[in-house]
Amino acid sequence: MTGNILNNGIMVDKVKSGKEILDDFFFDRIEEIENVDKDIAKMLSKLYQEDKLTDTNVKNELQKLRDGNKN
C-alpha cells in the first residue's frame, strides 16, 4: 500500500490515504477477488463510485439482485 518517492534524492515510502486505498479497492480490485460474486462486486463498486455506499442502499441493491435471480 505504499509507493516510493524521491525526497531530496532520498528514497522514502509514500503511505496511501484511506481514500486512495478505498479507490484502489472499489475501482480496481473488488471484481478480481476470488469467490466474490461478480454482480455483487459490480453493485458495490457502482454504489461507491456514486458516493451512495450506505447500509440501506446495499440492502436494497442486494434485494434487487435476489429478485432478479428468481425470474
Rosetta blueprint (number, residue, H / E / L):
1 M L
2 T E
3 G E
4 N E
5 I E
6 L E
7 N E
8 N L
9 G L
10 I E
11 M E
12 V E
13 D E
14 K E
15 V E
16 K L
17 S L
18 G H
19 K H
20 E H
21 I H
22 L H
23 D H
24 D H
25 F H
26 F H
27 F H
28 D H
29 R H
30 I H
31 E H
32 E H
33 I L
34 E L
35 N L
36 V L
37 D L
38 K H
39 D H
40 I H
41 A H
42 K H
43 M H
44 L H
45 S H
46 K H
47 L H
48 Y H
49 Q H
50 E L
51 D L
52 K L
53 L L
54 T L
55 D H
56 T H
57 N H
58 V H
59 K H
60 N H
61 E H
62 L H
63 Q H
64 K H
65 L H
66 R H
67 D H
68 G H
69 N H
70 K H
71 N L
